[in-house]
Amino acid sequence: MRIKHLLALLLLAALPFGVQASGPSVLVLKATAYTSSVRETDSTPFVTATGARTRFGIIAVSRDLLPNDLPYGSKVKIEDLGNWNDGAGKGKFDAMLKNVVFVVEDTMNKRKRQQIDIWMPDRSLALRWGVRRVRITVLQRGR
């Protein structure tokens, strides 16, 4: 998998200045899950940073991804690549993710980097999700 990413970077570097590769961009990131509880969010746990109501299909992104890679309103597909540490359980959540277009509507704590947080309807599901590696395919960047 790392060879594919290296080849993609080399191909992008070979493009003339100002030319972008066609097709959706793909990111591999750490993914956690959160719910609408004050202990996991803030004093308005059912309202995102953009003012949207929380629901399955909403994701929060780390602030380093927000300006360029995944600005508010970006639409993405998510693929489960397994546990963060060892990749175990790859695809375990794909059935839950496969027919959903996720939208960036929230922001993570400023200490987080290169990470997304998927809103879940209950804490037990969020805990079962744990910390996973995901492949994000960007369908639309920003609003």
DSSP file with accessible surface (Angstrom, degrees, kcal/mol):
  #  RESIDUE AA STRUCTURE BP1 BP2  ACC     N-H-->O    O-->H-N    N-H-->O    O-->H-N    TCO  KAPPA ALPHA  PHI   PSI    X-CA   Y-CA   Z-CA
    1    1 A M     >        0   0  112      0, 0.0     4,-1.7     0, 0.0     5,-0.2   0.000 360.0 360.0 360.0 -39.1    0.0    0.0    0.0
    2    2 A R  H  >  +     0   0  215      1,-0.2     4,-2.3     2,-0.2     5,-0.2   0.851 360.0  57.4 -65.4 -31.7    2.8    2.4    0.8
    3    3 A I  H  > S+     0   0  127      2,-0.2     4,-2.8     1,-0.2    -1,-0.2   0.919 104.1  52.6 -65.4 -40.3    4.3    1.9   -2.7
    4    4 A K  H  > S+     0   0  162      1,-0.2     4,-2.3     2,-0.2    -2,-0.2   0.918 110.3  47.7 -59.9 -43.6    1.0    3.0   -4.2
    5    5 A H  H  X S+     0   0   75     -4,-1.7     4,-2.3     2,-0.2    -1,-0.2   0.903 111.6  50.0 -65.8 -40.2    1.0    6.2   -2.2
    6    6 A L  H  X S+     0   0  101     -4,-2.3     4,-2.4     2,-0.2    -2,-0.2   0.927 111.1  49.1 -63.5 -43.8    4.7    6.9   -3.1
    7    7 A L  H  X S+     0   0   97     -4,-2.8     4,-2.5     1,-0.2    -2,-0.2   0.909 109.9  51.7 -62.5 -41.0    3.9    6.3   -6.8
    8    8 A A  H  X S+     0   0   50     -4,-2.3     4,-2.4    -5,-0.2    -1,-0.2   0.919 110.3  48.6 -62.3 -42.5    0.9    8.7   -6.6
    9    9 A L  H  X S+     0   0  112     -4,-2.3     4,-2.3     1,-0.2    -1,-0.2   0.905 110.9  50.5 -64.0 -40.9    3.1   11.4   -5.0
   10   10 A L  H  X S+     0   0  104     -4,-2.4     4,-1.3     2,-0.2    -2,-0.2   0.906 110.4  49.7 -64.0 -40.3    5.8   10.9   -7.7
   11   11 A L  H  X S+     0   0  127     -4,-2.5     4,-0.5     1,-0.2     3,-0.2   0.915 111.2  48.9 -64.5 -41.8    3.1   11.2  -10.4
   12   12 A L  H >< S+     0   0   91     -4,-2.4     3,-1.1     1,-0.2    -2,-0.2   0.900 108.9  53.3 -64.6 -38.3    1.7   14.4   -8.8
   13   13 A A  H 3< S+     0   0   85     -4,-2.3    -1,-0.2     1,-0.2    -2,-0.2   0.796 103.7  58.0 -66.9 -26.0    5.2   15.9   -8.5
   14   14 A A  H 3< S+     0   0   81     -4,-1.3    -1,-0.2    -3,-0.2    -2,-0.2   0.617  83.8 103.0 -81.6 -11.1    5.8   15.3  -12.3
   15   15 A L  S << S-     0   0   60     -3,-1.1     3,-0.1    -4,-0.5     6,-0.0  -0.421  84.3-100.5 -71.1 145.5    2.8   17.4  -13.3
   16   16 A P    >   -     0   0   88      0, 0.0     3,-2.0     0, 0.0    -1,-0.1  -0.284  54.2 -79.3 -60.6 152.4    3.6   20.9  -14.6
   17   17 A F  T 3  S+     0   0  217      1,-0.3     3,-0.1    -3,-0.1    -4,-0.0  -0.246 118.8  19.7 -54.7 133.4    3.1   23.7  -12.2
   18   18 A G  T 3  S+     0   0   70      1,-0.3     2,-0.5    -3,-0.1    -1,-0.3   0.388  96.4 115.2  88.1  -4.2   -0.6   24.7  -11.8
   19   19 A V    <   -     0   0   78     -3,-2.0     2,-0.3    -7,-0.1    -1,-0.3  -0.853  49.3-157.9-102.1 131.7   -1.9   21.4  -13.2
   20   20 A Q        -     0   0  177     -2,-0.5     2,-0.1    -3,-0.1    -8,-0.0  -0.835  23.1-109.1-107.6 147.6   -3.9   19.1  -10.9
   21   21 A A        -     0   0   56     -2,-0.3     2,-0.1     1,-0.1    -9,-0.0  -0.434  38.6-120.2 -67.9 144.5   -4.5   15.4  -11.3
   22   22 A S  S    S+     0   0  122     -2,-0.1    -1,-0.1     2,-0.0     0, 0.0  -0.426  70.3  47.6 -82.8 165.0   -8.0   14.6  -12.2
   23   23 A G  S    S-     0   0   60     -2,-0.1     2,-0.1   116,-0.0    -2,-0.0  -0.166  97.6 -43.1  93.5 169.5  -10.3   12.4  -10.1
   24   24 A P        -     0   0   84      0, 0.0     2,-0.2     0, 0.0   115,-0.1  -0.368  57.2-119.8 -71.9 148.8  -11.1   12.4   -6.5
   25   25 A S        -     0   0   41    113,-0.5   113,-2.8    44,-0.1     2,-0.4  -0.604  25.1-149.9 -86.0 153.0   -8.3   12.9   -3.9
   26   26 A V  E     -A  137   0A  67     -2,-0.2     2,-0.4   111,-0.2   111,-0.2  -0.979  12.8-175.1-127.6 135.1   -7.7   10.1   -1.4
   27   27 A L  E     -A  136   0A  35    109,-2.4   109,-3.5    -2,-0.4     2,-0.5  -0.974  16.6-149.0-127.4 142.7   -6.4   10.5    2.2
   28   28 A V  E     +A  135   0A  42     -2,-0.4     2,-0.3   107,-0.2   107,-0.2  -0.974  36.7 161.8-111.0 120.7   -5.6    7.8    4.7
   29   29 A L  E     -A  134   0A   4    105,-2.2   105,-2.7    -2,-0.5     2,-0.3  -0.881  44.8 -97.2-136.5 164.5   -6.2    9.1    8.2
   30   30 A K  E     -Ab 133 115A  62     84,-1.4    86,-2.3    -2,-0.3     2,-0.4  -0.632  42.7-162.2 -77.5 139.8   -6.8    8.1   11.8
   31   31 A A  E     +Ab 132 116A   0    101,-3.1   101,-2.8    -2,-0.3     2,-0.2  -0.993  15.6 171.5-133.3 129.4  -10.5    8.0   12.7
   32   32 A T  E     - b   0 117A  25     84,-2.2    86,-2.6    -2,-0.4     2,-0.3  -0.605  25.3-124.7-116.0-177.9  -12.2    8.1   16.0
   33   33 A A  E     - b   0 118A  19     97,-0.3     2,-0.3    84,-0.3    86,-0.2  -0.956  21.2-173.4-132.0 151.5  -15.9    8.4   16.9
   34   34 A Y  E     - b   0 119A   8     84,-2.2    86,-3.0    -2,-0.3     2,-0.3  -0.934   7.6-153.3-140.1 163.1  -17.9   10.8   19.0
   35   35 A T        -     0   0   12     -2,-0.3     2,-1.8    84,-0.2     5,-0.1  -0.768  40.7 -86.6-126.1 175.6  -21.4   11.2   20.3
   36   36 A S  S    S+     0   0   19     84,-0.4     2,-0.4    -2,-0.3    10,-0.1  -0.501  78.3 125.1 -87.0  70.5  -23.5   14.2   21.4
   37   37 A S    >>  -     0   0   30     -2,-1.8     3,-1.4     8,-0.1     4,-1.3  -0.974  66.4-127.3-126.6 147.1  -22.5   14.3   25.0
   38   38 A V  T 34 S+     0   0   93     -2,-0.4     3,-0.3     1,-0.3    -1,-0.1   0.864 109.5  60.0 -59.8 -34.5  -21.1   17.3   26.8
   39   39 A R  T 34 S+     0   0  176      1,-0.2    -1,-0.3    -3,-0.1     4,-0.1   0.736 113.6  37.0 -68.8 -19.1  -18.1   15.3   28.0
   40   40 A E  T <4 S+     0   0   57     -3,-1.4    -1,-0.2     2,-0.1    -2,-0.2   0.577 133.4  10.6-104.0 -15.1  -17.1   14.6   24.4
   41   41 A T  S  < S-     0   0   50     -4,-1.3     2,-0.2    -3,-0.3    -3,-0.1   0.208  95.5 -78.8-127.3-113.1  -18.0   18.0   22.8
   42   42 A D        -     0   0   87     -5,-0.0    -1,-0.3    -2,-0.0    -2,-0.1  -0.693  62.5 -60.1-144.7-159.1  -19.0   21.3   24.4
   43   43 A S  S    S+     0   0  105      1,-0.3    -5,-0.1    -2,-0.2    -4,-0.1   0.568 130.0  51.7 -74.5  -6.8  -22.0   22.9   26.0
   44   44 A T    >   +     0   0   67      3,-0.1     3,-1.8     1,-0.1    -1,-0.3  -0.616  67.3 166.9-124.1  71.6  -24.0   22.5   22.8
   45   45 A P  T 3  S+     0   0   20      0, 0.0    -8,-0.1     0, 0.0    -1,-0.1   0.645  72.2  52.3 -68.2 -14.5  -23.5   18.8   22.0
   46   46 A F  T 3  S+     0   0   97    -10,-0.1     8,-1.9     7,-0.1     2,-0.4   0.368  99.6  73.4-100.9   4.9  -26.2   18.5   19.3
   47   47 A V  B <  S-G   53   0B  62     -3,-1.8     6,-0.2     6,-0.2    -3,-0.1  -0.977  72.2-144.1-123.0 129.3  -24.9   21.5   17.3
   48   48 A T    >   -     0   0    8      4,-3.0     3,-1.7    -2,-0.4    58,-0.2  -0.248  36.1 -93.3 -82.5 177.0  -21.8   21.3   15.1
   49   49 A A  T 3  S+     0   0   58      1,-0.3    57,-0.2    56,-0.2    -1,-0.1   0.784 128.3  49.5 -60.8 -27.5  -19.2   24.1   14.5
   50   50 A T  T 3  S-     0   0   49     55,-1.6    -1,-0.3     2,-0.1    56,-0.1   0.460 122.6-104.6 -90.9  -3.4  -21.1   25.1   11.4
   51   51 A G  S <  S+     0   0   53     -3,-1.7    -2,-0.1     1,-0.3     2,-0.1   0.437  75.4 139.2  94.1   0.8  -24.5   25.1   13.2
   52   52 A A        -     0   0   28     53,-0.3    -4,-3.0     1,-0.1    -1,-0.3  -0.396  58.6-108.9 -74.8 155.2  -25.7   21.8   11.7
   53   53 A R  B     -G   47   0B 166     -6,-0.2    -6,-0.2    -3,-0.1    -1,-0.1  -0.654  39.8-105.2 -81.6 138.0  -27.6   19.4   13.8
   54   54 A T        +     0   0   15     -8,-1.9     2,-0.3    -2,-0.3    -1,-0.1  -0.359  56.3 142.9 -65.4 144.9  -25.6   16.2   14.7
   55   55 A R    >   -     0   0  121     -3,-0.0     3,-1.6    -2,-0.0     2,-0.3  -0.946  60.3 -71.0-169.0 163.6  -26.6   13.0   12.8
   56   56 A F  T 3  S+     0   0   61     -2,-0.3    64,-0.1     1,-0.2     3,-0.1  -0.519 119.3  48.2 -66.7 130.1  -25.0   10.0   11.3
   57   57 A G  T 3  S+     0   0    0      1,-0.5    46,-2.9    62,-0.4     2,-0.4   0.255  85.8 111.3 116.2  -6.4  -23.1   11.2    8.2
   58   58 A I  E <   -c  103   0A   1     -3,-1.6    61,-2.3    44,-0.2    -1,-0.5  -0.821  44.6-173.7 -98.1 136.4  -21.5   14.2   10.0
   59   59 A I  E     -cD 104 118A   0     44,-2.3    46,-2.1    -2,-0.4    47,-1.5  -0.965  16.1-146.2-127.8 151.3  -17.7   14.2   10.6
   60   60 A A  E     -cD 106 117A   2     57,-3.0    57,-2.6    -2,-0.4     2,-0.3  -0.852  19.2-155.9-105.5 146.9  -15.4   16.5   12.5
   61   61 A V  E     -cD 107 116A   0     45,-1.8    47,-2.3    -2,-0.4    55,-0.2  -0.908  23.9-100.8-123.7 153.9  -11.9   17.1   11.1
   62   62 A S    >>  -     0   0    0     53,-2.2     3,-1.5    -2,-0.3     4,-1.0  -0.395  38.8-113.7 -67.7 151.2   -8.7   18.1   12.8
   63   63 A R  T 34 S+     0   0  125     49,-0.4    -1,-0.1    46,-0.3    50,-0.1   0.749 113.0  63.8 -64.5 -23.4   -7.9   21.8   12.2
   64   64 A D  T 34 S+     0   0   49     48,-0.4     4,-0.3     1,-0.2     5,-0.3   0.788 107.2  43.8 -71.4 -23.0   -4.8   21.1   10.1
   65   65 A L  T <>>S+     0   0    0     -3,-1.5     5,-3.2    50,-0.2     4,-0.5   0.703  97.5  78.8 -89.2 -21.9   -7.1   19.4    7.5
   66   66 A L  T  <5S+     0   0   30     -4,-1.0    -2,-0.1     1,-0.2    -1,-0.1   0.887  87.9  49.4 -61.5 -45.3   -9.8   22.1    7.6
   67   67 A P  T  45S-     0   0   87      0, 0.0    -1,-0.2     0, 0.0    -2,-0.1   0.916 131.5  -0.5 -66.6 -42.7   -8.3   24.9    5.4
   68   68 A N  T  45S+     0   0  123     -4,-0.3    -2,-0.1     2,-0.1    -3,-0.1   0.803 130.5  40.9-116.9 -46.9   -7.2   22.9    2.3
   69   69 A D  T  <5S+     0   0   56     -4,-0.5    -3,-0.2    -5,-0.3    -4,-0.1   0.929 130.1   7.3 -77.4 -48.0   -7.8   19.2    2.4
   70   70 A L  S   <S+     0   0    0     -5,-3.2    -1,-0.2    71,-0.1     3,-0.1  -0.523  75.7 178.8-138.6  69.2  -11.3   19.0    4.0
   71   71 A P    >   -     0   0   30      0, 0.0     3,-2.1     0, 0.0    71,-0.6  -0.241  49.5 -67.3 -68.3 163.1  -13.0   22.4    4.4
   72   72 A Y  T 3  S+     0   0   76      1,-0.3    71,-0.5    -6,-0.1    33,-0.2  -0.166 124.4  28.0 -49.1 139.0  -16.5   22.7    5.9
   73   73 A G  T 3  S+     0   0    1     31,-3.2    -1,-0.3     1,-0.3    32,-0.1   0.291  83.3 146.1  90.1  -9.6  -19.1   21.2    3.5
   74   74 A S    <   -     0   0    0     -3,-2.1    30,-2.3    30,-0.2     2,-0.5  -0.325  40.0-143.2 -61.0 143.1  -16.7   18.7    1.9
   75   75 A K  E     +EF 103 140A  82     65,-2.3    64,-2.7    28,-0.2    65,-1.9  -0.938  26.8 170.1-113.3 131.6  -18.4   15.4    1.0
   76   76 A V  E     -EF 102 138A   0     26,-2.6    26,-2.7    -2,-0.5     2,-0.4  -0.933  31.4-135.5-138.8 157.6  -16.5   12.2    1.4
   77   77 A K  E     - F   0 137A  60     60,-2.2    60,-2.3    -2,-0.3     2,-0.4  -0.886  26.3-148.3-106.6 148.2  -16.8    8.4    1.3
   78   78 A I  E     - F   0 136A   9     22,-0.4     2,-0.4    -2,-0.4    58,-0.2  -0.969  11.1-168.7-124.7 133.3  -15.1    6.5    4.1
   79   79 A E  E     - F   0 135A  68     56,-2.1    56,-2.5    -2,-0.4     2,-0.5  -0.980  24.6-125.5-120.9 132.5  -13.6    3.0    3.9
   80   80 A D  E     + F   0 134A   0     -2,-0.4    11,-0.7    54,-0.2    54,-0.2  -0.631  25.0 179.2 -79.4 119.1  -12.6    1.1    7.1
   81   81 A L  E     -     0   0A   9     52,-2.9     9,-0.3    -2,-0.5    53,-0.2   0.265  48.7-105.8-102.8   9.2   -8.9   -0.1    6.9
   82   82 A G  E     -     0   0A   0     51,-0.4    51,-2.9     7,-0.3    -1,-0.4  -0.369  64.6 -10.1 101.3-178.5   -8.9   -1.7   10.3
   83   83 A N  E  >  - F   0 132A  62      5,-2.7     4,-2.2    49,-0.2    49,-0.3  -0.223  64.6-121.3 -55.5 145.7   -7.6   -1.0   13.8
   84   84 A W  T  4 S+     0   0   73     47,-2.4    48,-0.1     1,-0.2    -1,-0.1   0.893 105.7  42.1 -58.3 -43.9   -5.1    1.9   13.9
   85   85 A N  T  4 S+     0   0  151     46,-0.3    -1,-0.2     1,-0.1    47,-0.1   0.904 135.6   3.6 -75.8 -43.1   -2.2   -0.1   15.3
   86   86 A D  T  4 S-     0   0  117      2,-0.1    -2,-0.2     0, 0.0    -1,-0.1   0.428  87.6-116.2-130.1   0.0   -2.3   -3.3   13.4
   87   87 A G    ><  +     0   0   29     -4,-2.2     3,-0.9     1,-0.2    -3,-0.1   0.517  58.1 156.9  76.4   2.5   -5.1   -3.2   10.7
   88   88 A A  T 3   +     0   0   43      1,-0.2    -5,-2.7    -6,-0.2    -1,-0.2  -0.287  60.1  27.4 -61.0 145.5   -7.0   -6.0   12.4
   89   89 A G  T >  S-     0   0   42     -7,-0.2     3,-2.4     1,-0.2    -7,-0.3   0.732  80.6-176.4  76.3  23.1  -10.7   -6.1   11.6
   90   90 A K  T <  S+     0   0  129     -3,-0.9    -1,-0.2    -9,-0.3    -9,-0.2  -0.269  71.1  13.4 -54.3 130.8  -10.3   -4.4    8.2
   91   91 A G  T >  S+     0   0   28    -11,-0.7     3,-1.4     1,-0.0     4,-0.5   0.409  84.5 129.5  84.0  -0.8  -13.8   -3.8    6.7
   92   92 A K  T <  S+     0   0  134     -3,-2.4     3,-0.2     1,-0.3     4,-0.1   0.840  83.1  31.7 -55.4 -35.0  -15.6   -4.5    9.9
   93   93 A F  T >> S+     0   0   16     -4,-0.3     4,-1.7     1,-0.1     3,-0.5   0.325  87.7 104.4-107.1   7.6  -17.6   -1.3    9.6
   94   94 A D  H <> S+     0   0   48     -3,-1.4     4,-2.6     1,-0.2    -1,-0.1   0.866  76.8  57.2 -60.4 -36.8  -17.8   -1.1    5.8
   95   95 A A  H 34 S+     0   0   83     -4,-0.5     4,-0.4     1,-0.2    -1,-0.2   0.899 109.9  45.7 -61.3 -36.5  -21.5   -2.2    5.7
   96   96 A M  H <4 S+     0   0   56     -3,-0.5    -1,-0.2     1,-0.2    -2,-0.2   0.830 121.5  37.9 -73.2 -30.5  -22.3    0.7    8.0
   97   97 A L  H >< S+     0   0    1     -4,-1.7     3,-1.7     1,-0.1   -19,-0.4   0.724  92.9  85.5 -92.4 -25.0  -20.2    3.2    5.9
   98   98 A K  T 3< S+     0   0  128     -4,-2.6    -1,-0.1     1,-0.3    -3,-0.1   0.766  94.2  37.2 -62.9 -33.6  -20.8    2.1    2.3
   99   99 A N  T 3  S+     0   0  139     -4,-0.4     2,-0.5    -3,-0.1    -1,-0.3   0.193  98.7  96.9-103.0  18.6  -24.0    3.9    1.4
  100  100 A V    <   -     0   0   31     -3,-1.7     2,-0.7   -22,-0.1   -22,-0.4  -0.912  57.0-155.5-113.7 131.4  -23.3    7.1    3.3
  101  101 A V        -     0   0   68     -2,-0.5     2,-0.2   -24,-0.1   -24,-0.2  -0.938  25.5-147.8 -98.6 115.3  -21.8   10.3    2.0
  102  102 A F  E     - E   0  76A   0    -26,-2.7   -26,-2.6    -2,-0.7     2,-0.4  -0.612   6.9-151.5 -86.6 147.7  -20.3   12.0    5.0
  103  103 A V  E     -cE  58  75A  14    -46,-2.9   -44,-2.3    -2,-0.2     2,-0.7  -0.967  17.1-124.8-123.6 133.8  -20.1   15.8    5.3
  104  104 A V  E     +c   59   0A   0    -30,-2.3   -31,-3.2    -2,-0.4   -30,-0.2  -0.671  53.0 139.9 -76.8 111.9  -17.5   17.9    7.2
  105  105 A E  E     +     0   0A  21    -46,-2.1   -55,-1.6    -2,-0.7   -53,-0.3   0.348  54.4  51.9-132.2  -0.4  -19.6   20.0    9.6
  106  106 A D  E     -c   60   0A  24    -47,-1.5   -45,-1.8   -57,-0.2     2,-0.4  -0.905  63.8-134.6-141.8 165.3  -17.5   20.0   12.8
  107  107 A T  E     -c   61   0A  26    -47,-0.3   -45,-0.2    -2,-0.3     2,-0.1  -0.947  17.6-134.3-124.5 142.9  -14.0   20.6   14.1
  108  108 A M        -     0   0   11    -47,-2.3   -45,-0.2    -2,-0.4   -47,-0.1  -0.416  44.4 -71.2 -88.0 169.1  -11.9   18.6   16.5
  109  109 A N    >   -     0   0   80      1,-0.1     3,-2.1    -2,-0.1   -46,-0.3  -0.234  48.8-113.6 -56.6 146.1   -9.9   19.8   19.5
  110  110 A K  T 3  S+     0   0  150      1,-0.3    -1,-0.1   -48,-0.1   -46,-0.1   0.696 111.8  67.5 -63.3 -16.6   -6.8   21.8   18.4
  111  111 A R  T 3  S+     0   0  172      2,-0.0    -1,-0.3   -48,-0.0     2,-0.2   0.687  83.7  92.1 -76.6 -15.0   -4.5   19.1   19.8
  112  112 A K    <   -     0   0   62     -3,-2.1   -48,-0.4   -51,-0.1   -49,-0.4  -0.552  56.1-173.2 -82.3 145.0   -5.6   16.6   17.2
  113  113 A R        -     0   0  144     -2,-0.2   -83,-0.2     1,-0.1     3,-0.1  -0.997  61.1  -0.3-138.9 141.2   -3.7   16.3   13.8
  114  114 A Q  S    S+     0   0   97     -2,-0.3   -84,-1.4     1,-0.2     2,-0.3   0.905 102.8 116.4  50.9  52.2   -4.4   14.3   10.6
  115  115 A Q  E     -b   30   0A   9    -86,-0.2   -53,-2.2    -3,-0.1     2,-0.3  -0.987  50.2-153.9-149.7 151.1   -7.6   12.8   12.1
  116  116 A I  E     -bD  31  61A   0    -86,-2.3   -84,-2.2    -2,-0.3     2,-0.4  -0.884   9.3-149.3-121.7 162.1  -11.3   12.7   11.6
  117  117 A D  E     -bD  32  60A  26    -57,-2.6   -57,-3.0    -2,-0.3     2,-0.5  -0.996  12.1-150.0-131.8 120.7  -14.1   12.0   14.1
  118  118 A I  E     -bD  33  59A   0    -86,-2.6   -84,-2.2    -2,-0.4     2,-0.2  -0.816  18.7-123.8 -96.4 129.0  -17.3   10.3   13.0
  119  119 A W  E     -b   34   0A  27    -61,-2.3   -62,-0.4    -2,-0.5   -84,-0.2  -0.515  30.7-168.8 -72.5 132.8  -20.5   11.2   14.8
  120  120 A M        -     0   0    0    -86,-3.0   -84,-0.4    -2,-0.2     3,-0.0  -0.927  27.7-128.0-121.8 149.6  -22.2    8.0   16.1
  121  121 A P  S    S+     0   0   77      0, 0.0     2,-0.3     0, 0.0   -85,-0.1   0.730  89.2  21.6 -72.5 -21.3  -25.7    7.8   17.6
  122  122 A D  S  > S-     0   0   67      1,-0.1     4,-1.9   -88,-0.1     3,-0.3  -0.994  72.3-120.3-148.8 157.1  -24.7    6.1   20.8
  123  123 A R  H  > S+     0   0  106     -2,-0.3     4,-2.7     1,-0.2     5,-0.2   0.846 108.3  59.1 -63.7 -36.8  -21.6    5.6   23.0
  124  124 A S  H  > S+     0   0   65      1,-0.2     4,-2.1     2,-0.2    -1,-0.2   0.908 108.0  46.1 -64.0 -38.8  -21.4    1.8   22.8
  125  125 A L  H  > S+     0   0   23     -3,-0.3     4,-2.2     2,-0.2    -1,-0.2   0.922 111.9  51.7 -67.2 -41.6  -21.1    2.0   19.0
  126  126 A A  H  X S+     0   0   10     -4,-1.9     4,-1.9     1,-0.2    -2,-0.2   0.909 110.5  48.6 -61.9 -39.8  -18.5    4.7   19.3
  127  127 A L  H  < S+     0   0  110     -4,-2.7    -1,-0.2     1,-0.2    -2,-0.2   0.886 109.1  52.3 -68.7 -37.9  -16.5    2.6   21.7
  128  128 A R  H  < S+     0   0  142     -4,-2.1    -1,-0.2    -5,-0.2    -2,-0.2   0.868 106.9  54.7 -64.5 -35.7  -16.7   -0.4   19.4
  129  129 A W  H  < S+     0   0    1     -4,-2.2    -2,-0.2     1,-0.2    -1,-0.2   0.943  83.9 162.6 -60.3 -48.9  -15.4    1.7   16.6
  130  130 A G     <  -     0   0   32     -4,-1.9     2,-0.5    -5,-0.2   -97,-0.3  -0.390  57.5 -26.2  68.9-135.9  -12.4    2.7   18.7
  131  131 A V  S    S+     0   0   65    -99,-0.1   -47,-2.4    -2,-0.1   -46,-0.3  -0.972  78.1 170.3-117.7 117.3   -9.4    4.1   16.8
  132  132 A R  E     -AF  31  83A   2   -101,-2.8  -101,-3.1    -2,-0.5     2,-0.4  -0.819  35.9-120.1-127.1 162.3   -9.3    3.0   13.2
  133  133 A R  E     -A   30   0A  76    -51,-2.9   -52,-2.9    -2,-0.3   -51,-0.4  -0.885  38.2-174.4 -98.8 133.6   -7.4    3.8   10.0
  134  134 A V  E     -AF  29  80A   0   -105,-2.7  -105,-2.2    -2,-0.4     2,-0.6  -0.938  26.2-133.7-130.8 153.3   -9.7    4.9    7.2
  135  135 A R  E     -AF  28  79A  55    -56,-2.5   -56,-2.1    -2,-0.3     2,-0.5  -0.943  24.4-159.3-103.7 121.9   -9.4    5.8    3.5
  136  136 A I  E     -AF  27  78A   0   -109,-3.5  -109,-2.4    -2,-0.6     2,-0.6  -0.912   5.3-164.2-103.1 123.6  -11.2    9.0    2.7
  137  137 A T  E     -AF  26  77A  37    -60,-2.3   -60,-2.2    -2,-0.5     2,-0.6  -0.948  18.0-139.3-106.7 117.9  -12.2    9.6   -0.9
  138  138 A V  E     + F   0  76A   7   -113,-2.8  -113,-0.5    -2,-0.6   -62,-0.2  -0.675  26.1 173.6 -81.5 117.6  -13.1   13.3   -1.4
  139  139 A L  E    S+     0   0A  92    -64,-2.7     2,-0.3    -2,-0.6   -63,-0.2   0.782  74.6   8.0 -89.9 -35.1  -16.2   13.6   -3.6
  140  140 A Q  E     - F   0  75A  78    -65,-1.9   -65,-2.3  -116,-0.0     2,-0.7  -0.961  69.6-140.6-149.2 129.8  -16.5   17.4   -3.2
  141  141 A R        -     0   0  119     -2,-0.3   -71,-0.1   -67,-0.2   -69,-0.1  -0.839  68.4 -28.5 -96.3 115.5  -14.1   19.8   -1.5
  142  142 A G              0   0    9     -2,-0.7   -69,-0.2   -71,-0.6   -67,-0.2  -0.054 360.0 360.0  73.2-176.2  -16.0   22.5    0.4
  143  143 A R              0   0  178    -71,-0.5   -69,-0.1   -69,-0.1    -2,-0.1  -0.434 360.0 360.0 -82.6 360.0  -19.5   23.9   -0.2
